Amino acid sequence: MPGGSGFWAQRVLITAASAAICPAGLDPVQAGALPVAGLTAYQSLEALGLTRGQRLLITNGGGATGVLALQIAAARGIEVTVTASASAAERLRGLGALEVVDYHDSDWAGRVRGGFDGALIAAGGTAQAALSLVRDGGRLVSLTSDAPAAERGITATDLYVRPDAAQLAHLAEAVVEGKLKQNVEALPLNEGPAAFARVSAGQAGGKKIVLT
């Protein structure tokens, strides 16, 4: 509704099941970056259902969602291989990646040892190549709405994030405790159009941009 100052006031209505209390010690910018990427990462791993000692491939492992999925999976004892830029390799190994493959290499799939128990697709156009690296009877979850047709007993599904207050609270506590690290860039609200253009062009550099 229009306010007396001439600005438009906007109200957003959500249910308690869709929100979590921000824990003490969690920076507002970090909190703002967490819900979509964090819940997507968490729910994709739940859908894959991998356990300690199993192997996971994540494409775009350096992106905002992929890097959170990497950390959550590694903390569960899952062996994680990611595709990412060479410049991100050292950081991603420090966050738990067992192997980092340069996605700029057109034959990146040929340079990876196959037999993965699961694959998480966070980069468009990589689902088919990743499927070839999943063992018979394994699982593939796509975040880019391009899950390929199932073959060799592999379960392949698209995943769309859903609100979950309990999961979000768990993730927030992990950030506060330093168990989950985000790569966040805060920008003033008036830079929103430029930020949108960067993200749309894939030039966010793996950062989650939060407007303040």
Secondary structure as the mmCIF struct_conf table of DSSP 4:
data_model
#
loop_
_struct_conf.conf_type_id
_struct_conf.id
_struct_conf.beg_label_comp_id
_struct_conf.beg_label_asym_id
_struct_conf.beg_label_seq_id
_struct_conf.end_label_comp_id
_struct_conf.end_label_asym_id
_struct_conf.end_label_seq_id
STRN STRN1 PRO A 2 PRO A 2
TURN_TY1_P TURN_TY1_P1 GLY A 4 SER A 5
BEND BEND1 GLY A 6 GLY A 6
HELX_LH_PP_P HELX_LH_PP_P1 PHE A 7 PHE A 7
STRN STRN2 TRP A 8 TRP A 8
HELX_LH_PP_P HELX_LH_PP_P2 ALA A 9 ALA A 9
HELX_RH_3T_P HELX_RH_3T_P1 ALA A 16 SER A 18
HELX_LH_PP_P HELX_LH_PP_P3 ILE A 21 PRO A 23
TURN_TY1_P TURN_TY1_P2 ALA A 24 GLY A 25
HELX_RH_AL_P HELX_RH_AL_P1 PRO A 28 LEU A 48
TURN_TY1_P TURN_TY1_P3 GLY A 49 GLY A 49
TURN_TY1_P TURN_TY1_P4 ARG A 52 GLY A 53
STRN STRN3 ARG A 55 THR A 59
TURN_TY1_P TURN_TY1_P5 ASN A 60 GLY A 62
BEND BEND2 GLY A 63 GLY A 63
HELX_RH_AL_P HELX_RH_AL_P2 ALA A 64 ALA A 75
TURN_TY1_P TURN_TY1_P6 ARG A 76 GLY A 77
STRN STRN4 GLU A 79 ALA A 84
HELX_RH_3T_P HELX_RH_3T_P2 ALA A 86 ALA A 88
HELX_RH_AL_P HELX_RH_AL_P3 ALA A 89 GLY A 94
TURN_TY1_P TURN_TY1_P7 LEU A 95 GLY A 96
BEND BEND3 LEU A 98 LEU A 98
STRN STRN5 GLU A 99 ASP A 102
TURN_TY1_P TURN_TY1_P8 TYR A 103 HIS A 104
BEND BEND4 ASP A 105 ASP A 105
TURN_TY1_P TURN_TY1_P9 SER A 106 ASP A 107
HELX_RH_3T_P HELX_RH_3T_P3 TRP A 108 ARG A 111
BEND BEND5 VAL A 112 VAL A 112
STRN STRN6 PHE A 116 ILE A 121
BEND BEND6 ALA A 123 ALA A 123
TURN_TY1_P TURN_TY1_P10 GLY A 124 GLY A 125
HELX_RH_AL_P HELX_RH_AL_P4 ALA A 127 LEU A 131
TURN_TY1_P TURN_TY1_P11 SER A 132 LEU A 133
STRN STRN7 VAL A 134 SER A 142
BEND BEND7 LEU A 143 SER A 145
HELX_LH_PP_P HELX_LH_PP_P4 ALA A 147 ALA A 150
TURN_TY1_P TURN_TY1_P12 ARG A 152 GLY A 153
STRN STRN8 THR A 155 ASP A 158
HELX_RH_AL_P HELX_RH_AL_P5 ALA A 165 VAL A 176
TURN_TY1_P TURN_TY1_P13 GLU A 177 GLY A 178
BEND BEND8 LYS A 179 LEU A 180
STRN STRN9 VAL A 184 LEU A 187
HELX_RH_3T_P HELX_RH_3T_P4 LEU A 189 GLU A 191
HELX_RH_AL_P HELX_RH_AL_P6 GLY A 192 SER A 200
TURN_TY1_P TURN_TY1_P14 ALA A 201 GLY A 202
BEND BEND9 ALA A 204 ALA A 204
TURN_TY1_P TURN_TY1_P15 GLY A 205 GLY A 206
HELX_LH_PP_P HELX_LH_PP_P5 LYS A 207 LYS A 207
STRN STRN10 LYS A 208 LEU A 211
#
